[in-house]
């Protein structure tokens, strides 16, 4: 469109011709990308919305195009609010995410503080710390599945250190399974929080830290009055990303516990997975999926807005 | 309030020696300038006084007490950075209050002292501004005020005027002098600008390549430079330094300047006693451009007859360059001196204003020991 405006200046003839031409070229150039987007985003979304408004399941023996025969308006959406299992899965997820993100933040921030200063072999430690993030989550799941076996290395080490036989079956015990799963999650994602926070801390101007120190501030005061206020937005971003990612927690649980024992480690994603492949309730799952996307978008929006406002905020007076 | 003593301070970064066995004694409430070209180690010296960097060896004392192991935040020093290091995420008020807040000062005292210092720094009407919106000149004042509020006994300023415009720099020079008298603090001021150092400091420490060259009052440093470096560094345009040979014996001496001619030295002059202290026949002869008087070529007094090769009129004074390549001399005439290029003049050099240096070591050659602390 802007090229159309630009073309108006030379003359009347080239004006209409140029505008039409450049528009056509624009369509041609972006056409394939638009078609692809249409196919991979818009089409599935429409199908999901369509199916979510019916009570159709593949067990009916009809293709999804025939789903209108079981049209049920918003029945699925209403059911979401009566789904007790869903809410307990949501509660478990939030609980695990809260603990995991808190631990990831504490560890990540602590490590980031250590890595702000240079020290011997820093690049080597740095690489080592980032490693877990590079591991495929399913592989991480397998690693911890093996580590937490009752005859696995973790129990062996605890036995060796304490001198007593220690052989609980971690993944079969409701409480222990939750902590094992959180451990795996924290192991894998602390590096990411570390990386984001370190980038933030490195951006705090060194001379300001020096100035604060010379004005009599100790390290804690420098952190509280200079570093943290300066990286508020970065902290919000790190927490936001982990929170949203945490709500999608799936791979590690699926490999380690399949949500068990019972439903002790069944997260939102695992619950949806079970409803999809166990119960084949595709219409309900569609409705649920759309609702979750909507809810998460809202959370992300709030976080971004908060970060923006914090960033713009004028410093508080005395 | 506080004296500073540096005893054989040495600082190395890997194989680079930034500061080499520097000893300096700064008296209580004295204004000392550390002067030298960029990279001479003056800022490193300052950072070691502040505690930002620790010396590789040597000792730093405040009021006779060794503080080498005292962390920076415990030294009670006011420090103004070259780029001010204003906390841009805080308001002007909070910047000023920072040093008091970290000392858990009661709010009532904070309010009062912030108001006082803002008044002194003329920032009262900007107190609630975000500090990022201040002009460079105001940031400079804020940086000084922020450090001054905790009433430090020692105030360190690292090239504080290098980023501000010329008019404000002149203004700030008087302000700083005034401030030092008001606060009665020991001030150490790092600069590469000799005019700043001369106009502000009680004493100047000239540093080059990490080594202290001379430490003395501006007059001492200017009038009796300890060596070639100080002579050359102080003054603009710098001192004329030309090679000369000493002829004669006893008190009948003369100086020969190659093609430019020779000057007989009066037997009773101070220059003669300086020359008698010389152990070599070849010396480096120095004279400041403003100390040379110009006269007609047929003037009977001893001097060098040279031709004007280049004239630089700079406002109230004119710098005239004499001679082609070797030797070349600069002369400053106070009034607008009119001369033609190629015109010959006699250059008269008052014997008490001449300086002699050893060409090998660069050290000043003087009959009596002048104020040389280096």
Interface residues (C-beta under 8 A of the other chain):
Chain A: X205 X207 X208 X210 X211 X212 X213 X214 X215 X216 X217 X218 X221 X225 X226 X229 X230 X314 X315 X316 X317 X318
Chain B: X50 X51 X52 X71 X72 X73 X74 X75 X76 X77 X78 X79 X81 X83 X85 X87 X89 X90 X91 X93 X94 X97 X98 X99 X101 X102 X103 X107 X110 X111 X114 X128 X130 X146 X147 X150
